[in-house]
Amino acid sequence: MQEIEFYCRKCKKSLKMAYALSGVKDAPAMTGMIIRCHTNRCTRVVALKKFTEGQILSMAQSSKCYI
């Protein structure tokens, strides 16, 4: 099973969260999740809406996804 780790697009730090892929590209992924960057210098907040596994895979680069 493949796992995608999430990183902040602004400061490039890890968001300390990962998503295990199910293999269905049209399946909704983490709908309604609000992710906040935990570093002191970055105050970025991301709300995931209408994301599918296919979109996450297209944004990912070698199991790292910058959102």
N, CA, C and O atoms as a GROMACS GRO file, in nm:
protein
  268
    1MET      N    1   0.084  -0.118   0.000
    1MET     CA    2   0.000   0.000   0.000
    1MET      C    3   0.088   0.124   0.000
    1MET      O    4   0.186   0.133   0.075
    2GLN      N    5   0.054   0.219  -0.084
    2GLN     CA    6   0.132   0.340  -0.097
    2GLN      C    7   0.078   0.448  -0.003
    2GLN      O    8  -0.042   0.454   0.024
    3GLU      N    9   0.167   0.532   0.045
    3GLU     CA   10   0.130   0.638   0.138
    3GLU      C   11   0.185   0.770   0.085
    3GLU      O   12   0.300   0.777   0.042
    4ILE      N   13   0.103   0.874   0.089
    4ILE     CA   14   0.142   1.007   0.044
    4ILE      C   15   0.158   1.096   0.168
    4ILE      O   16   0.066   1.105   0.250
    5GLU      N   17   0.272   1.161   0.180
    5GLU     CA   18   0.297   1.254   0.291
    5GLU      C   19   0.273   1.396   0.241
    5GLU      O   20   0.303   1.429   0.126
    6PHE      N   21   0.218   1.481   0.328
    6PHE     CA   22   0.185   1.617   0.291
    6PHE      C   23   0.286   1.716   0.347
    6PHE      O   24   0.332   1.704   0.460
    7TYR      N   25   0.320   1.816   0.263
    7TYR     CA   26   0.416   1.921   0.298
    7TYR      C   27   0.355   2.056   0.264
    7TYR      O   28   0.273   2.066   0.173
    8CYS      N   29   0.395   2.160   0.337
    8CYS     CA   30   0.348   2.296   0.312
    8CYS      C   31   0.413   2.349   0.184
    8CYS      O   32   0.534   2.338   0.167
    9ARG      N   33   0.333   2.404   0.096
    9ARG     CA   34   0.384   2.459  -0.030
    9ARG      C   35   0.464   2.586  -0.006
    9ARG      O   36   0.556   2.616  -0.082
   10LYS      N   37   0.430   2.661   0.099
   10LYS     CA   38   0.494   2.789   0.124
   10LYS      C   39   0.632   2.773   0.190
   10LYS      O   40   0.730   2.830   0.141
   11CYS      N   41   0.641   2.696   0.299
   11CYS     CA   42   0.767   2.686   0.373
   11CYS      C   43   0.838   2.552   0.353
   11CYS      O   44   0.948   2.534   0.405
   12LYS      N   45   0.778   2.457   0.279
   12LYS     CA   46   0.837   2.328   0.245
   12LYS      C   47   0.859   2.236   0.366
   12LYS      O   48   0.936   2.140   0.356
   13LYS      N   49   0.794   2.264   0.478
   13LYS     CA   50   0.806   2.179   0.597
   13LYS      C   51   0.696   2.074   0.596
   13LYS      O   52   0.592   2.092   0.533
   14SER      N   53   0.720   1.965   0.666
   14SER     CA   54   0.623   1.857   0.676
   14SER      C   55   0.502   1.900   0.758
   14SER      O   56   0.516   1.969   0.859
   15LEU      N   57   0.384   1.858   0.714
   15LEU     CA   58   0.262   1.884   0.790
   15LEU      C   59   0.235   1.772   0.889
   15LEU      O   60   0.133   1.773   0.959
   16LYS      N   61   0.326   1.674   0.896
   16LYS     CA   62   0.317   1.560   0.987
   16LYS      C   63   0.186   1.486   0.969
   16LYS      O   64   0.120   1.449   1.067
   17MET      N   65   0.149   1.463   0.843
   17MET     CA   66   0.028   1.388   0.814
   17MET      C   67   0.047   1.315   0.684
   17MET      O   68   0.114   1.363   0.593
   18ALA      N   69  -0.013   1.198   0.675
   18ALA     CA   70  -0.002   1.115   0.556
   18ALA      C   71  -0.138   1.056   0.521
   18ALA      O   72  -0.228   1.051   0.605
   19TYR      N   73  -0.152   1.013   0.396
   19TYR     CA   74  -0.277   0.954   0.347
   19TYR      C   75  -0.243   0.822   0.280
   19TYR      O   76  -0.160   0.817   0.189
   20ALA      N   77  -0.308   0.716   0.324
   20ALA     CA   78  -0.288   0.584   0.262
   20ALA      C   79  -0.383   0.570   0.145
   20ALA      O   80  -0.504   0.584   0.161
   21LEU      N   81  -0.329   0.542   0.028
   21LEU     CA   82  -0.409   0.533  -0.094
   21LEU      C   83  -0.486   0.401  -0.098
   21LEU      O   84  -0.434   0.297  -0.058
   22SER      N   85  -0.610   0.408  -0.146
   22SER     CA   86  -0.692   0.287  -0.158
   22SER      C   87  -0.684   0.227  -0.298
   22SER      O   88  -0.715   0.109  -0.316
   23GLY      N   89  -0.643   0.306  -0.396
   23GLY     CA   90  -0.631   0.257  -0.533
   23GLY      C   91  -0.745   0.301  -0.624
   23GLY      O   92  -0.738   0.281  -0.745
   24VAL      N   93  -0.850   0.360  -0.569
   24VAL     CA   94  -0.963   0.409  -0.648
   24VAL      C   95  -0.942   0.558  -0.672
   24VAL      O   96  -0.952   0.638  -0.579
   25LYS      N   97  -0.914   0.595  -0.797
   25LYS     CA   98  -0.877   0.733  -0.828
   25LYS      C   99  -0.993   0.831  -0.816
   25LYS      O  100  -0.970   0.951  -0.796
   26ASP      N  101  -1.117   0.785  -0.827
   26ASP     CA  102  -1.233   0.873  -0.819
   26ASP      C  103  -1.289   0.883  -0.677
   26ASP      O  104  -1.387   0.954  -0.655
   27ALA      N  105  -1.229   0.814  -0.582
   27ALA     CA  106  -1.278   0.816  -0.444
   27ALA      C  107  -1.247   0.950  -0.378
   27ALA      O  108  -1.136   1.001  -0.393
   28PRO      N  109  -1.343   1.007  -0.306
   28PRO     CA  110  -1.315   1.133  -0.234
   28PRO      C  111  -1.211   1.109  -0.126
   28PRO      O  112  -1.213   1.007  -0.057
   29ALA      N  113  -1.120   1.204  -0.112
   29ALA     CA  114  -1.011   1.190  -0.015
   29ALA      C  115  -1.011   1.306   0.082
   29ALA      O  116  -1.001   1.422   0.040
   30MET      N  117  -1.022   1.278   0.210
   30MET     CA  118  -1.011   1.376   0.318
   30MET      C  119  -1.105   1.495   0.298
   30MET      O  120  -1.062   1.610   0.314
   31THR      N  121  -1.228   1.471   0.266
   31THR     CA  122  -1.326   1.577   0.245
   31THR      C  123  -1.353   1.649   0.376
   31THR      O  124  -1.381   1.586   0.478
   32GLY      N  125  -1.344   1.780   0.373
   32GLY     CA  126  -1.372   1.862   0.491
   32GLY      C  127  -1.257   1.874   0.589
   32GLY      O  128  -1.275   1.931   0.697
   33MET      N  129  -1.140   1.823   0.556
   33MET     CA  130  -1.025   1.832   0.646
   33MET      C  131  -0.964   1.972   0.638
   33MET      O  132  -0.950   2.029   0.530
   34ILE      N  133  -0.927   2.026   0.754
   34ILE     CA  134  -0.859   2.153   0.762
   34ILE      C  135  -0.720   2.125   0.818
   34ILE      O  136  -0.707   2.071   0.927
   35ILE      N  137  -0.616   2.162   0.742
   35ILE     CA  138  -0.478   2.134   0.779
   35ILE      C  139  -0.406   2.266   0.802
   35ILE      O  140  -0.414   2.357   0.720
   36ARG      N  141  -0.337   2.276   0.914
   36ARG     CA  142  -0.264   2.398   0.948
   36ARG      C  143  -0.115   2.366   0.956
   36ARG      O  144  -0.076   2.265   1.014
   37CYS      N  145  -0.034   2.452   0.897
   37CYS     CA  146   0.111   2.437   0.907
   37CYS      C  147   0.152   2.470   1.050
   37CYS      O  148   0.107   2.570   1.106
   38HIS      N  149   0.236   2.387   1.109
   38HIS     CA  150   0.266   2.397   1.252
   38HIS      C  151   0.390   2.481   1.284
   38HIS      O  152   0.422   2.499   1.401
   39THR      N  153   0.460   2.533   1.183
   39THR     CA  154   0.579   2.611   1.211
   39THR      C  155   0.543   2.751   1.257
   39THR      O  156   0.434   2.800   1.227
   40ASN      N  157   0.632   2.816   1.330
   40ASN     CA  158   0.606   2.950   1.382
   40ASN      C  159   0.608   3.057   1.274
   40ASN      O  160   0.535   3.156   1.283
   41ARG      N  161   0.689   3.038   1.172
   41ARG     CA  162   0.702   3.141   1.069
   41ARG      C  163   0.595   3.133   0.960
   41ARG      O  164   0.577   3.228   0.884
   42CYS      N  165   0.525   3.024   0.953
   42CYS     CA  166   0.423   3.004   0.849
   42CYS      C  167   0.287   2.989   0.916
   42CYS      O  168   0.270   2.908   1.007
   43THR      N  169   0.190   3.066   0.870
   43THR     CA  170   0.056   3.061   0.928
   43THR      C  171  -0.046   3.013   0.826
   43THR      O  172  -0.162   3.056   0.830
   44ARG      N  173  -0.006   2.926   0.737
   44ARG     CA  174  -0.091   2.881   0.629
   44ARG      C  175  -0.193   2.777   0.677
   44ARG      O  176  -0.159   2.687   0.754
   45VAL      N  177  -0.316   2.790   0.633
   45VAL     CA  178  -0.423   2.695   0.663
   45VAL      C  179  -0.484   2.650   0.531
   45VAL      O  180  -0.516   2.732   0.445
   46VAL      N  181  -0.501   2.519   0.516
   46VAL     CA  182  -0.555   2.462   0.393
   46VAL      C  183  -0.681   2.383   0.428
   46VAL      O  184  -0.679   2.299   0.518
   47ALA      N  185  -0.790   2.410   0.358
   47ALA     CA  186  -0.913   2.334   0.373
   47ALA      C  187  -0.931   2.249   0.247
   47ALA      O  188  -0.943   2.304   0.137
   48LEU      N  189  -0.934   2.119   0.261
   48LEU     CA  190  -0.947   2.030   0.147
   48LEU      C  191  -1.095   2.007   0.117
   48LEU      O  192  -1.169   1.956   0.200
   49LYS      N  193  -1.136   2.046  -0.004
   49LYS     CA  194  -1.274   2.030  -0.047
   49LYS      C  195  -1.275   1.964  -0.184
   49LYS      O  196  -1.201   2.005  -0.273
   50LYS      N  197  -1.355   1.866  -0.200
   50LYS     CA  198  -1.374   1.797  -0.328
   50LYS      C  199  -1.243   1.743  -0.385
   50LYS      O  200  -1.225   1.744  -0.507
   51PHE      N  201  -1.153   1.696  -0.300
   51PHE     CA  202  -1.029   1.634  -0.346
   51PHE      C  203  -1.053   1.486  -0.370
   51PHE      O  204  -1.122   1.421  -0.291
   52THR      N  205  -0.997   1.433  -0.477
   52THR     CA  206  -1.002   1.289  -0.503
   52THR      C  207  -0.860   1.234  -0.498
   52THR      O  208  -0.762   1.309  -0.500
   53GLU      N  209  -0.850   1.102  -0.491
   53GLU     CA  210  -0.718   1.040  -0.487
   53GLU      C  211  -0.641   1.067  -0.616
   53GLU      O  212  -0.519   1.079  -0.613
   54GLY      N  213  -0.711   1.076  -0.727
   54GLY     CA  214  -0.646   1.106  -0.854
   54GLY      C  215  -0.579   1.243  -0.853
   54GLY      O  216  -0.470   1.260  -0.907
   55GLN      N  217  -0.646   1.343  -0.792
   55GLN     CA  218  -0.588   1.477  -0.783
   55GLN      C  219  -0.466   1.477  -0.692
   55GLN      O  220  -0.366   1.542  -0.721
   56ILE      N  221  -0.473   1.405  -0.582
   56ILE     CA  222  -0.359   1.398  -0.490
   56ILE      C  223  -0.241   1.329  -0.558
   56ILE      O  224  -0.127   1.373  -0.543
   57LEU      N  225  -0.268   1.222  -0.632
   57LEU     CA  226  -0.160   1.153  -0.704
   57LEU      C  227  -0.098   1.242  -0.812
   57LEU      O  228   0.022   1.236  -0.834
   58SER      N  229  -0.179   1.323  -0.878
   58SER     CA  230  -0.124   1.410  -0.983
   58SER      C  231  -0.037   1.521  -0.924
   58SER      O  232   0.056   1.568  -0.990
   59MET      N  233  -0.067   1.565  -0.800
   59MET     CA  234   0.013   1.668  -0.733
   59MET      C  235   0.137   1.610  -0.665
   59MET      O  236   0.232   1.682  -0.638
   60ALA      N  237   0.137   1.480  -0.638
   60ALA     CA  238   0.245   1.418  -0.562
   60ALA      C  239   0.370   1.397  -0.648
   60ALA      O  240   0.362   1.368  -0.767
   61GLN      N  241   0.484   1.413  -0.584
   61GLN     CA  242   0.613   1.387  -0.646
   61GLN      C  243   0.687   1.289  -0.557
   61GLN      O  244   0.737   1.328  -0.451
   62SER      N  245   0.696   1.164  -0.598
   62SER     CA  246   0.764   1.059  -0.522
   62SER      C  247   0.718   1.052  -0.377
   62SER      O  248   0.799   1.066  -0.285
   63SER      N  249   0.590   1.032  -0.357
   63SER     CA  250   0.522   1.017  -0.228
   63SER      C  251   0.525   1.144  -0.140
   63SER      O  252   0.501   1.135  -0.020
   64LYS      N  253   0.553   1.260  -0.200
   64LYS     CA  254   0.544   1.388  -0.129
   64LYS      C  255   0.447   1.477  -0.204
   64LYS      O  256   0.458   1.495  -0.326
   65CYS      N  257   0.351   1.533  -0.131
   65CYS     CA  258   0.251   1.619  -0.192
   65CYS      C  259   0.257   1.755  -0.126
   65CYS      O  260   0.235   1.767  -0.005
   66TYR      N  261   0.287   1.858  -0.204
   66TYR     CA  262   0.294   1.994  -0.151
   66TYR      C  263   0.159   2.062  -0.172
   66TYR      O  264   0.118   2.086  -0.285
   67ILE      N  265   0.091   2.092  -0.060
   67ILE     CA  266  -0.040   2.158  -0.068
   67ILE      C  267  -0.036   2.291   0.002
   67ILE      O  268  -0.137   2.362   0.006
   0.00000   0.00000   0.00000
